[in-house]
Amino acid sequence: MRDSVLSNADEVLERLEDEIAFLAEGLAGVSEQLTDLTTELAGLLAGRDHDRVGHATGRVTALLGDQVLSDLTALAGLGAIRHGHPPNRDDGSGDAIPALTVEGLPAVGYDDAGGPSVDSLRDRLAASADHLQRLSTFVTDRFDLARAAAERGDADRALEDLRLVREAAGSAPEGYRLWLTCLAELTDATGSAGLVT
C-alpha cells in the first residue's frame, strides 16, 4: 500500500514539474521576443524609421496581454507549491519606470539667424530615442525578474514586477509620440536632411 501512495505522489510531482516547465518555457519565449524587440528598436531609432519604431513599440505592448498575466500567475502558484514560501529577495523592484516629458527634453537653442539650432534639435531627438530605448530595456529586464520570481513561487513579487512591466509598456506610445515630435522638429528645420545623421 505504501508503494502505491509513493507512486501516486511521484506521479503528481511529475505532473507538477511538467506543468511548471511548460509555463516557464512559454514565458521564456516572451522574454526572448522582448529582448529581440529591444535590440531591433535600437537600430530602428538610429535609422529614424518612424513607422517601424511605432510597430515595434506596439508589439511590446501586445506581447504583455492577458495570456502572459494568466501564465505568470499560474507559474507562481505552481512554483509556490513546488518550492514552498520563497524568501524575501531584493531584485531591484524599487527601480522607477523611465519617464520623459517635453519639459524634460534638452532646450531648443537658436542659431545666429534666429532659427532653431539643428544641434539642439538633434539633442532633443537623441534624448527621446534614449528614453524609448530605456523603456524597452526596463520592460525586458523587469519581465525577466517577474518570470524568475514566478518560477520560485514568489507570486507577490512576480505580479508586482509584471504590473511595472505593463505600466512601462503602456507609457511607450506616449514616448513614441514625443520621439515623433522631435523627429518632425528636426525634419522641419533641415528638410529631408533631418532624416540623416
C-alpha positions, 0 to 999 in steps of 0.5 A: 500500500505504501508503494502505491501512495509513493507512486501516486505522489511521484506521479503528481510531482511529475505532473507538477514539474511538467506543468511548471516547465511548460509555463516557464518555457512559454514565458521564456519565449516572451522574454526572448521576443522582448529582448529581440524587440529591444535590440531591433528598436535600437537600430530602428531609432538610429535609422529614424524609421518612424513607422517601424519604431511605432510597430515595434513599440506596439508589439511590446505592448501586445506581447504583455496581454492577458495570456502572459498575466494568466501564465505568470500567475499560474507559474507562481502558484505552481512554483509556490507549491513546488518550492514552498514560501520563497524568501524575501529577495531584493531584485531591484523592484524599487527601480522607477519606470523611465519617464520623459516629458517635453519639459524634460527634453534638452532646450531648443537653442537658436542659431545666429539667424534666429532659427532653431539650432539643428544641434539642439534639435538633434539633442532633443531627438537623441534624448527621446530615442534614449528614453524609448530605448530605456523603456524597452530595456526596463520592460525586458529586464523587469519581465525577466525578474517577474518570470524568475520570481514566478518560477520560485513561487514568489507570486507577490513579487512576480505580479508586482514586477509584471504590473511595472512591466505593463505600466512601462509598456503602456507609457511607450506610445506616449514616448513614441509620440514625443520621439515623433515630435522631435523627429518632425522638429528636426525634419522641419528645420533641415528638410529631408536632411533631418532624416540623416545623421 
